[in-house]
Amino acid sequence: MNYSELLKHRDDLKRIAAKYKIREIYVIGSVARDQTSSSSDIDFLIELAEGASALGVGGFSYEAEKLLGISVDVIPSFALPGISDGQFKANIEDDAIAL
């Protein structure tokens, strides 16, 4: 799935995000870089709203996979400071495109 195909699901993804108190969704990884292949998953960076539960990350991931029919990986923004691989962290920050 490429970025333009993903955009067709933006409203549904935003609805799911609101359910789990997710304030913002960013597309990262191969979809953001327009380097998808048939084996690509979709990677999201998310910002949780105040009062959100970390369990909402799993709920969002599950519902997004169900909606999109493709594997989804989700990284909450609060985890970024704990990423020790500087290049990986920089790639995430450079790739991020708001959905």
KEDREN-521953 format. One record per residue: residue number from 1; residue in three letters; z, y, x of N, C-alpha, C, O, CB in turn. Coordinates in pm, whole numbers, plus 50000, padded with zeros to 5 digits. Atoms other than C-alpha are relative to their C-alpha. Glycine has a CB too. Layout:
N
{pos->NUM	code->ALA	n.c3->Z	n.c2->Y	n.c1->X	ca.c3->Z	ca.c2->Y	ca.c1->X	c.c3->Z	c.c2->Y	c.c1->X	o.c3->Z	o.c2->Y	o.c1->X	cb.c3->Z	cb.c2->Y	cb.c1->X} .
...
This chain:
99
{pos->1	code->MET	n.c3->50000	n.c2->49883	n.c1->50085	ca.c3->50000	ca.c2->50000	ca.c1->50000	c.c3->50000	c.c2->50124	c.c1->50090	o.c3->50082	o.c2->50135	o.c1->50181	cb.c3->50123	cb.c2->50000	cb.c1->49903} .
{pos->2	code->ASN	n.c3->50003	n.c2->49877	n.c1->49922	ca.c3->49905	ca.c2->50338	ca.c1->50143	c.c3->50074	c.c2->50111	c.c1->49925	o.c3->50121	o.c2->50092	o.c1->49813	cb.c3->49853	cb.c2->50041	cb.c1->50031} .
{pos->3	code->TYR	n.c3->49922	n.c2->49890	n.c1->50055	ca.c3->50066	ca.c2->50675	ca.c1->50077	c.c3->49945	c.c2->50047	c.c1->49865	o.c3->50023	o.c2->50072	o.c1->49773	cb.c3->50003	cb.c2->50116	cb.c1->50098} .
{pos->4	code->SER	n.c3->50056	n.c2->49953	n.c1->50127	ca.c3->49825	ca.c2->50782	ca.c1->49801	c.c3->50026	c.c2->49900	c.c1->49887	o.c3->50048	o.c2->49940	o.c1->49773	cb.c3->49848	cb.c2->50023	cb.c1->50014} .
{pos->5	code->GLU	n.c3->49966	n.c2->50101	n.c1->50101	ca.c3->49885	ca.c2->50452	ca.c1->49618	c.c3->50148	c.c2->50010	c.c1->49964	o.c3->50186	o.c2->49995	o.c1->49848	cb.c3->49967	cb.c2->49857	cb.c1->50052} .
{pos->6	code->LEU	n.c3->49856	n.c2->49986	n.c1->50024	ca.c3->50260	ca.c2->50501	ca.c1->49658	c.c3->50030	c.c2->50120	c.c1->49910	o.c3->50120	o.c2->50114	o.c1->49826	cb.c3->50075	cb.c2->50014	cb.c1->50133} .
{pos->7	code->LEU	n.c3->49978	n.c2->49879	n.c1->50080	ca.c3->50237	ca.c2->50849	ca.c1->49505	c.c3->49982	c.c2->49974	c.c1->49850	o.c3->50040	o.c2->50045	o.c1->49768	cb.c3->49904	cb.c2->50110	cb.c1->50044} .
{pos->8	code->LYS	n.c3->50017	n.c2->50035	n.c1->50141	ca.c3->50124	ca.c2->50689	ca.c1->49178	c.c3->50131	c.c2->49954	c.c1->49937	o.c3->50146	o.c2->49957	o.c1->49815	cb.c3->49893	cb.c2->49890	cb.c1->49985} .
{pos->9	code->HIS	n.c3->49871	n.c2->50051	n.c1->50047	ca.c3->50478	ca.c2->50551	ca.c1->49152	c.c3->50114	c.c2->50101	c.c1->50022	o.c3->50231	o.c2->50068	o.c1->50003	cb.c3->50034	cb.c2->49869	cb.c1->50070} .
{pos->10	code->ARG	n.c3->49898	n.c2->49901	n.c1->49964	ca.c3->50658	ca.c2->50872	ca.c1->49251	c.c3->50099	c.c2->50025	c.c1->49886	o.c3->50220	o.c2->50023	o.c1->49909	cb.c3->49934	cb.c2->50131	cb.c1->50039} .
{pos->11	code->ASP	n.c3->49909	n.c2->49969	n.c1->50111	ca.c3->50800	ca.c2->50950	ca.c1->48905	c.c3->50096	c.c2->49885	c.c1->49974	o.c3->50215	o.c2->49908	o.c1->49951	cb.c3->49920	cb.c2->50031	cb.c1->49874} .
{pos->12	code->ASP	n.c3->49913	n.c2->50116	n.c1->50022	ca.c3->50933	ca.c2->50596	ca.c1->48861	c.c3->50102	c.c2->49986	c.c1->50113	o.c3->50218	o.c2->49953	o.c1->50089	cb.c3->49917	cb.c2->49872	cb.c1->49988} .
{pos->13	code->LEU	n.c3->49908	n.c2->50008	n.c1->49887	ca.c3->51084	ca.c2->50597	ca.c1->49211	c.c3->50107	c.c2->50109	c.c1->49992	o.c3->50223	o.c2->50085	o.c1->50023	cb.c3->49924	cb.c2->50012	cb.c1->50133} .
{pos->14	code->LYS	n.c3->49903	n.c2->49892	n.c1->50017	ca.c3->51249	ca.c2->50934	ca.c1->49143	c.c3->50101	c.c2->49966	c.c1->49890	o.c3->50219	o.c2->49997	o.c1->49902	cb.c3->49927	cb.c2->50133	cb.c1->49967} .
{pos->15	code->ARG	n.c3->49911	n.c2->50041	n.c1->50108	ca.c3->51392	ca.c2->50795	ca.c1->48818	c.c3->50101	c.c2->49898	c.c1->50050	o.c3->50220	o.c2->49908	o.c1->50021	cb.c3->49920	cb.c2->49941	cb.c1->49882} .
{pos->16	code->ILE	n.c3->49910	n.c2->50100	n.c1->49942	ca.c3->51535	ca.c2->50495	ca.c1->49003	c.c3->50099	c.c2->50067	c.c1->50095	o.c3->50217	o.c2->50035	o.c1->50094	cb.c3->49918	cb.c2->49890	cb.c1->50076} .
{pos->17	code->ALA	n.c3->49913	n.c2->49929	n.c1->49905	ca.c3->51672	ca.c2->50725	ca.c1->49274	c.c3->50111	c.c2->50075	c.c1->49927	o.c3->50227	o.c2->50071	o.c1->49969	cb.c3->49918	cb.c2->50097	cb.c1->50086} .
{pos->18	code->ALA	n.c3->49900	n.c2->49925	n.c1->50076	ca.c3->51848	ca.c2->50943	ca.c1->49018	c.c3->50109	c.c2->49908	c.c1->49945	o.c3->50226	o.c2->49945	o.c1->49942	cb.c3->49934	cb.c2->50077	cb.c1->49885} .
{pos->19	code->LYS	n.c3->49905	n.c2->50099	n.c1->50053	ca.c3->52013	ca.c2->50635	ca.c1->48868	c.c3->50107	c.c2->49965	c.c1->50103	o.c3->50222	o.c2->49940	o.c1->50067	cb.c3->49926	cb.c2->49873	cb.c1->49957} .
{pos->20	code->TYR	n.c3->49907	n.c2->50036	n.c1->49892	ca.c3->52175	ca.c2->50563	ca.c1->49207	c.c3->50049	c.c2->50122	c.c1->50078	o.c3->50101	o.c2->50108	o.c1->50189	cb.c3->49933	cb.c2->49903	cb.c1->50095} .
{pos->21	code->LYS	n.c3->49955	n.c2->49875	n.c1->49939	ca.c3->52253	ca.c2->50929	ca.c1->49289	c.c3->49939	c.c2->50021	c.c1->50138	o.c3->50007	o.c2->50061	o.c1->50233	cb.c3->50152	cb.c2->50001	cb.c1->50010} .
{pos->22	code->ILE	n.c3->50075	n.c2->49974	n.c1->49878	ca.c3->51988	ca.c2->50949	ca.c1->49558	c.c3->49930	c.c2->50134	c.c1->49981	o.c3->49851	o.c2->50151	o.c1->49888	cb.c3->49897	cb.c2->49884	cb.c1->50032} .
{pos->23	code->ARG	n.c3->50048	n.c2->49863	n.c1->50013	ca.c3->51900	ca.c2->51314	ca.c1->49613	c.c3->49856	c.c2->50016	c.c1->50046	o.c3->49778	o.c2->50090	o.c1->49985	cb.c3->50087	cb.c2->50094	cb.c1->50079} .
{pos->24	code->GLU	n.c3->50134	n.c2->49983	n.c1->49944	ca.c3->51585	ca.c2->51277	ca.c1->49822	c.c3->49950	c.c2->49868	c.c1->50056	o.c3->50028	o.c2->49789	o.c1->50110	cb.c3->49999	cb.c2->50108	cb.c1->50110} .
{pos->25	code->ILE	n.c3->50066	n.c2->50120	n.c1->49946	ca.c3->51339	ca.c2->51002	ca.c1->49920	c.c3->49892	c.c2->50048	c.c1->50097	o.c3->49810	o.c2->50133	o.c1->50063	cb.c3->49939	cb.c2->49910	cb.c1->49886} .
{pos->26	code->TYR	n.c3->50104	n.c2->49972	n.c1->49902	ca.c3->51129	ca.c2->51021	ca.c1->50235	c.c3->49930	c.c2->49870	c.c1->50035	o.c3->49994	o.c2->49766	o.c1->50048	cb.c3->50060	cb.c2->50067	cb.c1->50129} .
{pos->27	code->VAL	n.c3->50078	n.c2->50115	n.c1->49955	ca.c3->50851	ca.c2->50782	ca.c1->50328	c.c3->49995	c.c2->50008	c.c1->50152	o.c3->49968	o.c2->50114	o.c1->50208	cb.c3->49855	cb.c2->49998	cb.c1->49937} .
{pos->28	code->ILE	n.c3->50006	n.c2->50007	n.c1->49855	ca.c3->50867	ca.c2->50672	ca.c1->50693	c.c3->49920	c.c2->49876	c.c1->50040	o.c3->49877	o.c2->49799	o.c1->49953	cb.c3->50143	cb.c2->49997	cb.c1->50064} .
{pos->29	code->GLY	n.c3->50067	n.c2->50121	n.c1->49953	ca.c3->50700	ca.c2->50408	ca.c1->50907	c.c3->49849	c.c2->50004	c.c1->49982	o.c3->49788	o.c2->50111	o.c1->49977	cb.c3->50055	cb.c2->49881	cb.c1->49931} .
{pos->30	code->SER	n.c3->50146	n.c2->50013	n.c1->50001	ca.c3->50345	ca.c2->50280	ca.c1->50878	c.c3->49934	c.c2->50070	c.c1->49882	o.c3->49823	o.c2->50122	o.c1->49895	cb.c3->49962	cb.c2->49853	cb.c1->49998} .
{pos->31	code->VAL	n.c3->50059	n.c2->49931	n.c1->50116	ca.c3->50286	ca.c2->50423	ca.c1->50529	c.c3->49992	c.c2->50150	c.c1->50028	o.c3->49892	o.c2->50213	o.c1->49996	cb.c3->50083	cb.c2->49972	cb.c1->49871} .
{pos->32	code->ALA	n.c3->50000	n.c2->49857	n.c1->49968	ca.c3->50383	ca.c2->50772	ca.c1->50647	c.c3->49897	c.c2->50034	c.c1->50108	o.c3->49839	o.c2->50142	o.c1->50106	cb.c3->50139	cb.c2->50044	cb.c1->50046} .
{pos->33	code->ARG	n.c3->50095	n.c2->49976	n.c1->49890	ca.c3->50164	ca.c2->50737	ca.c1->50957	c.c3->49857	c.c2->49959	c.c1->49965	o.c3->49767	o.c2->49974	o.c1->50047	cb.c3->50045	cb.c2->49924	cb.c1->50124} .
{pos->34	code->ASP	n.c3->50131	n.c2->50049	n.c1->50045	ca.c3->49869	ca.c2->50597	ca.c1->50755	c.c3->49948	c.c2->49891	c.c1->50094	o.c3->49831	o.c2->49892	o.c1->50134	cb.c3->49900	cb.c2->50115	cb.c1->49992} .
{pos->35	code->GLN	n.c3->50035	n.c2->50112	n.c1->49913	ca.c3->49871	ca.c2->50281	ca.c1->50969	c.c3->50037	c.c2->49867	c.c1->49934	o.c3->50082	o.c2->49775	o.c1->50001	cb.c3->50071	cb.c2->50013	cb.c1->50136} .
{pos->36	code->THR	n.c3->49961	n.c2->50121	n.c1->50071	ca.c3->49927	ca.c2->50018	ca.c1->50702	c.c3->49902	c.c2->49886	c.c1->50024	o.c3->49785	o.c2->49906	o.c1->50054	cb.c3->50011	cb.c2->50028	cb.c1->49851} .
{pos->37	code->SER	n.c3->50082	n.c2->50120	n.c1->49996	ca.c3->49801	ca.c2->49663	ca.c1->50715	c.c3->50040	c.c2->49914	c.c1->49881	o.c3->50129	o.c2->49952	o.c1->49804	cb.c3->50019	cb.c2->49921	cb.c1->50137} .
{pos->38	code->SER	n.c3->49968	n.c2->50087	n.c1->50113	ca.c3->49810	ca.c2->49377	ca.c1->50467	c.c3->50143	c.c2->49946	c.c1->50007	o.c3->50198	o.c2->49903	o.c1->49905	cb.c3->49902	cb.c2->49883	cb.c1->49994} .
{pos->39	code->SER	n.c3->49863	n.c2->50051	n.c1->49986	ca.c3->50151	ca.c2->49275	ca.c1->50605	c.c3->50105	c.c2->50112	c.c1->50002	o.c3->50223	o.c2->50086	o.c1->50024	cb.c3->50012	cb.c2->49918	cb.c1->50127} .
{pos->40	code->SER	n.c3->49908	n.c2->49886	n.c1->49995	ca.c3->50306	ca.c2->49625	ca.c1->50590	c.c3->50097	c.c2->49999	c.c1->49883	o.c3->50061	o.c2->49964	o.c1->49770	cb.c3->49923	cb.c2->50131	cb.c1->50003} .
{pos->41	code->ASP	n.c3->49903	n.c2->49973	n.c1->50106	ca.c3->50623	ca.c2->49691	ca.c1->50397	c.c3->50004	c.c2->50151	c.c1->49980	o.c3->49925	o.c2->50224	o.c1->50039	cb.c3->50143	cb.c2->49941	cb.c1->50036} .
{pos->42	code->ILE	n.c3->49983	n.c2->49856	n.c1->50019	ca.c3->50737	ca.c2->50032	ca.c1->50276	c.c3->50140	c.c2->50034	c.c1->50047	o.c3->50238	o.c2->49970	o.c1->50009	cb.c3->49978	cb.c2->50042	cb.c1->49851} .
{pos->43	code->ASP	n.c3->49872	n.c2->49956	n.c1->49946	ca.c3->51013	ca.c2->50213	ca.c1->50461	c.c3->50034	c.c2->50136	c.c1->49941	o.c3->49952	o.c2->50228	o.c1->49939	cb.c3->49995	cb.c2->50007	cb.c1->50155} .
{pos->44	code->PHE	n.c3->49951	n.c2->49875	n.c1->50055	ca.c3->51220	ca.c2->50485	ca.c1->50298	c.c3->50123	c.c2->50046	c.c1->50076	o.c3->50207	o.c2->49965	o.c1->50116	cb.c3->50032	cb.c2->49985	cb.c1->49850} .
{pos->45	code->LEU	n.c3->49878	n.c2->49934	n.c1->49956	ca.c3->51476	ca.c2->50726	ca.c1->50437	c.c3->50051	c.c2->50072	c.c1->49877	o.c3->49976	o.c2->50145	o.c1->49812	cb.c3->49976	cb.c2->50099	cb.c1->50124} .
{pos->46	code->ILE	n.c3->49947	n.c2->49938	n.c1->50122	ca.c3->51707	ca.c2->50841	ca.c1->50159	c.c3->50123	c.c2->50085	c.c1->50032	o.c3->50198	o.c2->50056	o.c1->50124	cb.c3->50035	cb.c2->49894	cb.c1->49895} .
{pos->47	code->GLU	n.c3->49881	n.c2->49917	n.c1->49993	ca.c3->51966	ca.c2->51114	ca.c1->50119	c.c3->50079	c.c2->49976	c.c1->49872	o.c3->50028	o.c2->49994	o.c1->49762	cb.c3->49965	cb.c2->50152	cb.c1->50017} .
{pos->48	code->LEU	n.c3->49915	n.c2->50024	n.c1->50115	ca.c3->52255	ca.c2->51026	ca.c1->49893	c.c3->50063	c.c2->50131	c.c1->49954	o.c3->50100	o.c2->50215	o.c1->50036	cb.c3->50109	cb.c2->49896	cb.c1->50034} .
{pos->49	code->ALA	n.c3->49932	n.c2->49884	n.c1->50057	ca.c3->52398	ca.c2->51289	ca.c1->49659	c.c3->50150	c.c2->49979	c.c1->50010	o.c3->50198	o.c2->49867	o.c1->50031	cb.c3->49956	cb.c2->50024	cb.c1->49853} .
{pos->50	code->GLU	n.c3->49855	n.c2->50010	n.c1->49999	ca.c3->52767	ca.c2->51366	ca.c1->49653	c.c3->50045	c.c2->49905	c.c1->49889	o.c3->49995	o.c2->49911	o.c1->49777	cb.c3->50066	cb.c2->50140	cb.c1->49982} .
{pos->51	code->GLY	n.c3->49948	n.c2->50095	n.c1->50097	ca.c3->52958	ca.c2->51091	ca.c1->49477	c.c3->49921	c.c2->49870	c.c1->49992	o.c3->49956	o.c2->49781	o.c1->49915	cb.c3->50003	cb.c2->50063	cb.c1->49866} .
{pos->52	code->ALA	n.c3->50081	n.c2->50123	n.c1->50000	ca.c3->52692	ca.c2->50828	ca.c1->49547	c.c3->50075	c.c2->49890	c.c1->50074	o.c3->50157	o.c2->49916	o.c1->50162	cb.c3->49861	cb.c2->50025	cb.c1->50065} .
{pos->53	code->SER	n.c3->49941	n.c2->50116	n.c1->49935	ca.c3->52795	ca.c2->50480	ca.c1->49650	c.c3->49899	c.c2->49939	c.c1->50096	o.c3->49779	o.c2->49939	o.c1->50070	cb.c3->50045	cb.c2->49895	cb.c1->49895} .
{pos->54	code->ALA	n.c3->50089	n.c2->50070	n.c1->49906	ca.c3->52655	ca.c2->50298	ca.c1->49951	c.c3->49935	c.c2->49880	c.c1->49932	o.c3->49827	o.c2->49836	o.c1->49974	cb.c3->50078	cb.c2->49955	cb.c1->50126} .
{pos->55	code->LEU	n.c3->50059	n.c2->50112	n.c1->50074	ca.c3->52594	ca.c2->50012	ca.c1->49707	c.c3->49872	c.c2->50041	c.c1->49928	o.c3->49787	o.c2->49957	o.c1->49898	cb.c3->50100	cb.c2->49944	cb.c1->49898} .
{pos->56	code->GLY	n.c3->50122	n.c2->49950	n.c1->50062	ca.c3->52330	ca.c2->50232	ca.c1->49547	c.c3->49878	c.c2->49982	c.c1->50087	o.c3->49766	o.c2->49974	o.c1->50036	cb.c3->50016	cb.c2->50145	cb.c1->49967} .
{pos->57	code->VAL	n.c3->50111	n.c2->50023	n.c1->49908	ca.c3->52117	ca.c2->50183	ca.c1->49857	c.c3->49936	c.c2->49865	c.c1->49967	o.c3->49813	o.c2->49854	o.c1->49959	cb.c3->50047	cb.c2->50004	cb.c1->50149} .
{pos->58	code->GLY	n.c3->50050	n.c2->50133	n.c1->50035	ca.c3->52085	ca.c2->49814	ca.c1->49772	c.c3->49935	c.c2->49997	c.c1->49863	o.c3->49832	o.c2->49932	o.c1->49844	cb.c3->50113	cb.c2->49899	cb.c1->50005} .
{pos->59	code->GLY	n.c3->50058	n.c2->49994	n.c1->50134	ca.c3->52022	ca.c2->49886	ca.c1->49406	c.c3->49864	c.c2->50067	c.c1->49999	o.c3->49771	o.c2->50020	o.c1->49934	cb.c3->50093	cb.c2->50073	cb.c1->49906} .
{pos->60	code->PHE	n.c3->50129	n.c2->49931	n.c1->49990	ca.c3->51747	ca.c2->50133	ca.c1->49487	c.c3->49897	c.c2->49910	c.c1->50066	o.c3->49784	o.c2->49899	o.c1->50019	cb.c3->50016	cb.c2->50132	cb.c1->50080} .
{pos->61	code->SER	n.c3->50092	n.c2->50088	n.c1->49927	ca.c3->51590	ca.c2->49891	ca.c1->49735	c.c3->49948	c.c2->49888	c.c1->49909	o.c3->49828	o.c2->49861	o.c1->49905	cb.c3->50069	cb.c2->49939	cb.c1->50124} .
{pos->62	code->TYR	n.c3->50037	n.c2->50110	n.c1->50090	ca.c3->51592	ca.c2->49606	ca.c1->49481	c.c3->49902	c.c2->50047	c.c1->49892	o.c3->49799	o.c2->49985	o.c1->49868	cb.c3->50126	cb.c2->49939	cb.c1->49935} .
{pos->63	code->GLU	n.c3->50085	n.c2->49951	n.c1->50109	ca.c3->51443	ca.c2->49813	ca.c1->49199	c.c3->49866	c.c2->50052	c.c1->50051	o.c3->49764	o.c2->50037	o.c1->49984	cb.c3->50071	cb.c2->50110	cb.c1->49923} .
{pos->64	code->ALA	n.c3->50126	n.c2->49952	n.c1->49942	ca.c3->51182	ca.c2->49974	ca.c1->49426	c.c3->49909	c.c2->49883	c.c1->50033	o.c3->49788	o.c2->49889	o.c1->50008	cb.c3->50027	cb.c2->50085	cb.c1->50126} .
{pos->65	code->GLU	n.c3->50080	n.c2->50120	n.c1->49970	ca.c3->51067	ca.c2->49630	ca.c1->49546	c.c3->49941	c.c2->49941	c.c1->49872	o.c3->49824	o.c2->49902	o.c1->49868	cb.c3->50085	cb.c2->49894	cb.c1->50073} .
{pos->66	code->LYS	n.c3->50045	n.c2->50055	n.c1->50128	ca.c3->51045	ca.c2->49510	ca.c1->49187	c.c3->49886	c.c2->50085	c.c1->49942	o.c3->49787	o.c2->50031	o.c1->49892	cb.c3->50118	cb.c2->49993	cb.c1->49900} .
{pos->67	code->LEU	n.c3->50102	n.c2->49908	n.c1->50052	ca.c3->50843	ca.c2->49817	ca.c1->49084	c.c3->49870	c.c2->49992	c.c1->50079	o.c3->49762	o.c2->49983	o.c1->50022	cb.c3->50052	cb.c2->50143	cb.c1->50002} .
{pos->68	code->LEU	n.c3->50118	n.c2->49990	n.c1->49914	ca.c3->50607	ca.c2->49820	ca.c1->49382	c.c3->49937	c.c2->49865	c.c1->50032	o.c3->49820	o.c2->49859	o.c1->50069	cb.c3->50038	cb.c2->50067	cb.c1->50128} .
{pos->69	code->GLY	n.c3->50052	n.c2->50132	n.c1->49969	ca.c3->50568	ca.c2->49445	ca.c1->49431	c.c3->49977	c.c2->49978	c.c1->50148	o.c3->49890	o.c2->49901	o.c1->50188	cb.c3->49871	cb.c2->49977	cb.c1->49927} .
{pos->70	code->ILE	n.c3->50014	n.c2->50009	n.c1->49855	ca.c3->50611	ca.c2->49483	ca.c1->49806	c.c3->50139	c.c2->50016	c.c1->50062	o.c3->50227	o.c2->50080	o.c1->50004	cb.c3->49901	cb.c2->50110	cb.c1->50055} .
{pos->71	code->SER	n.c3->49872	n.c2->49990	n.c1->49931	ca.c3->50898	ca.c2->49452	ca.c1->50053	c.c3->50032	c.c2->50145	c.c1->50033	o.c3->49946	o.c2->50222	o.c1->50076	cb.c3->49998	cb.c2->49915	cb.c1->50129} .
{pos->72	code->VAL	n.c3->49955	n.c2->49863	n.c1->49978	ca.c3->51102	ca.c2->49771	ca.c1->50088	c.c3->50120	c.c2->49998	c.c1->50094	o.c3->50213	o.c2->49918	o.c1->50076	cb.c3->50037	cb.c2->50070	cb.c1->49866} .
{pos->73	code->ASP	n.c3->49885	n.c2->49979	n.c1->49912	ca.c3->51336	ca.c2->49877	ca.c1->50370	c.c3->50050	c.c2->50141	c.c1->49975	o.c3->49972	o.c2->50235	o.c1->49964	cb.c3->49963	cb.c2->49978	cb.c1->50151} .
{pos->74	code->VAL	n.c3->49940	n.c2->49870	n.c1->50029	ca.c3->51579	ca.c2->50163	ca.c1->50309	c.c3->50103	c.c2->50033	c.c1->50107	o.c3->50190	o.c2->49951	o.c1->50139	cb.c3->50065	cb.c2->50001	cb.c1->49859} .
{pos->75	code->ILE	n.c3->49902	n.c2->49951	n.c1->49903	ca.c3->51768	ca.c2->50365	ca.c1->50568	c.c3->50066	c.c2->50123	c.c1->49938	o.c3->49998	o.c2->50222	o.c1->49909	cb.c3->49933	cb.c2->50034	cb.c1->50139} .
{pos->76	code->PRO	n.c3->49933	n.c2->49880	n.c1->50049	ca.c3->52033	ca.c2->50605	ca.c1->50436	c.c3->50014	c.c2->50102	c.c1->50113	o.c3->50039	o.c2->50065	o.c1->50228	cb.c3->50139	cb.c2->49965	cb.c1->49941} .
{pos->77	code->SER	n.c3->49997	n.c2->49897	n.c1->49896	ca.c3->52033	ca.c2->50937	ca.c1->50621	c.c3->50134	c.c2->50005	c.c1->50073	o.c3->50139	o.c2->50046	o.c1->50189	cb.c3->49971	cb.c2->50136	cb.c1->49939} .
{pos->78	code->PHE	n.c3->49871	n.c2->49997	n.c1->49931	ca.c3->52405	ca.c2->50904	ca.c1->50697	c.c3->50005	c.c2->49901	c.c1->50116	o.c3->50095	o.c2->49911	o.c1->50200	cb.c3->50111	cb.c2->49968	cb.c1->49901} .
{pos->79	code->ALA	n.c3->50003	n.c2->50098	n.c1->49891	ca.c3->52313	ca.c2->50613	ca.c1->50929	c.c3->49928	c.c2->50053	c.c1->50124	o.c3->49941	o.c2->49995	o.c1->50232	cb.c3->49932	cb.c2->49873	cb.c1->49953} .
{pos->80	code->LEU	n.c3->50078	n.c2->49949	n.c1->49886	ca.c3->52088	ca.c2->50825	ca.c1->51154	c.c3->50083	c.c2->50030	c.c1->50124	o.c3->50042	o.c2->49994	o.c1->50234	cb.c3->49927	cb.c2->50125	cb.c1->49958} .
{pos->81	code->PRO	n.c3->49922	n.c2->49972	n.c1->49879	ca.c3->52365	ca.c2->50949	ca.c1->51387	c.c3->50044	c.c2->49873	c.c1->50075	o.c3->50069	o.c2->49879	o.c1->50195	cb.c3->50122	cb.c2->50081	cb.c1->49964} .
{pos->82	code->GLY	n.c3->49958	n.c2->50125	n.c1->49937	ca.c3->52460	ca.c2->50585	ca.c1->51456	c.c3->49889	c.c2->49921	c.c1->50065	o.c3->49915	o.c2->49817	o.c1->50126	cb.c3->50066	cb.c2->49916	cb.c1->49899} .
{pos->83	code->ILE	n.c3->50113	n.c2->50071	n.c1->49940	ca.c3->52113	ca.c2->50480	ca.c1->51571	c.c3->49999	c.c2->50031	c.c1->50149	o.c3->49981	o.c2->50146	o.c1->50190	cb.c3->49864	cb.c2->50039	cb.c1->49933} .
{pos->84	code->SER	n.c3->49989	n.c2->49979	n.c1->49855	ca.c3->52141	ca.c2->50429	ca.c1->51946	c.c3->49865	c.c2->50008	c.c1->50070	o.c3->49855	o.c2->50064	o.c1->50179	cb.c3->50081	cb.c2->49888	cb.c1->50062} .
{pos->85	code->ASP	n.c3->50134	n.c2->49994	n.c1->49941	ca.c3->51769	ca.c2->50389	ca.c1->52014	c.c3->49939	c.c2->50137	c.c1->49969	o.c3->49893	o.c2->50161	o.c1->49858	cb.c3->49909	cb.c2->49884	cb.c1->49946} .
{pos->86	code->GLY	n.c3->50046	n.c2->49863	n.c1->50020	ca.c3->51663	ca.c2->50750	ca.c1->52063	c.c3->49856	c.c2->50010	c.c1->49954	o.c3->49824	o.c2->50096	o.c1->49872	cb.c3->50015	cb.c2->50076	cb.c1->50126} .
{pos->87	code->GLN	n.c3->50141	n.c2->49995	n.c1->50039	ca.c3->51290	ca.c2->50679	ca.c1->52029	c.c3->49983	c.c2->49957	c.c1->49854	o.c3->49905	o.c2->50018	o.c1->49781	cb.c3->49916	cb.c2->49909	cb.c1->50092} .
{pos->88	code->PHE	n.c3->50006	n.c2->50046	n.c1->50139	ca.c3->51340	ca.c2->50486	ca.c1->51703	c.c3->50047	c.c2->50111	c.c1->49907	o.c3->49984	o.c2->50139	o.c1->49804	cb.c3->50086	cb.c2->49873	cb.c1->49981} .
{pos->89	code->LYS	n.c3->49947	n.c2->49890	n.c1->50082	ca.c3->51551	ca.c2->50771	ca.c1->51564	c.c3->49900	c.c2->50115	c.c1->49994	o.c3->49878	o.c2->50172	o.c1->49887	cb.c3->50135	cb.c2->50049	cb.c1->50058} .
{pos->90	code->ALA	n.c3->50100	n.c2->49892	n.c1->49997	ca.c3->51290	ca.c2->51029	ca.c1->51673	c.c3->49880	c.c2->49965	c.c1->49913	o.c3->49826	o.c2->50051	o.c1->49844	cb.c3->49955	cb.c2->50027	cb.c1->50144} .
{pos->91	code->ASN	n.c3->50113	n.c2->50043	n.c1->50084	ca.c3->51014	ca.c2->50825	ca.c1->51506	c.c3->50032	c.c2->50017	c.c1->49852	o.c3->49948	o.c2->50063	o.c1->49775	cb.c3->49964	cb.c2->49853	cb.c1->50030} .
{pos->92	code->ILE	n.c3->49958	n.c2->49986	n.c1->50140	ca.c3->51209	ca.c2->50819	ca.c1->51180	c.c3->49992	c.c2->50147	c.c1->49960	o.c3->49934	o.c2->50181	o.c1->49856	cb.c3->50144	cb.c2->49945	cb.c1->49979} .
{pos->93	code->GLU	n.c3->49996	n.c2->49857	n.c1->50032	ca.c3->51263	ca.c2->51194	ca.c1->51190	c.c3->49859	c.c2->50062	c.c1->50000	o.c3->49829	o.c2->50147	o.c1->49917	cb.c3->50089	cb.c2->50074	cb.c1->50100} .
{pos->94	code->ASP	n.c3->50137	n.c2->49946	n.c1->49992	ca.c3->50900	ca.c2->51266	ca.c1->51290	c.c3->49912	c.c2->49951	c.c1->49885	o.c3->49828	o.c2->50026	o.c1->49835	cb.c3->49936	cb.c2->49960	cb.c1->50132} .
{pos->95	code->ASP	n.c3->50084	n.c2->50060	n.c1->50105	ca.c3->50749	ca.c2->51032	ca.c1->51027	c.c3->50031	c.c2->50052	c.c1->49860	o.c3->49943	o.c2->50055	o.c1->49775	cb.c3->50017	cb.c2->49852	cb.c1->50002} .
{pos->96	code->ALA	n.c3->49950	n.c2->49976	n.c1->50135	ca.c3->50954	ca.c2->51149	ca.c1->50728	c.c3->49914	c.c2->50097	c.c1->49919	o.c3->49894	o.c2->50213	o.c1->49957	cb.c3->50141	cb.c2->50051	cb.c1->50006} .
{pos->97	code->ILE	n.c3->50077	n.c2->49921	n.c1->50096	ca.c3->50740	ca.c2->51275	ca.c1->50438	c.c3->50071	c.c2->49990	c.c1->49866	o.c3->50091	o.c2->49880	o.c1->49814	cb.c3->49849	cb.c2->49950	cb.c1->49990} .
{pos->98	code->ALA	n.c3->49932	n.c2->50001	n.c1->50130	ca.c3->50918	ca.c2->51378	ca.c1->50118	c.c3->49908	c.c2->49941	c.c1->49894	o.c3->49789	o.c2->49971	o.c1->49888	cb.c3->50043	cb.c2->50143	cb.c1->49960} .
{pos->99	code->LEU	n.c3->50078	n.c2->50064	n.c1->50106	ca.c3->50806	ca.c2->51170	ca.c1->49822	c.c3->49995	c.c2->50092	c.c1->49879	o.c3->49934	o.c2->50057	o.c1->49778	cb.c3->50061	cb.c2->49863	cb.c1->49961} .
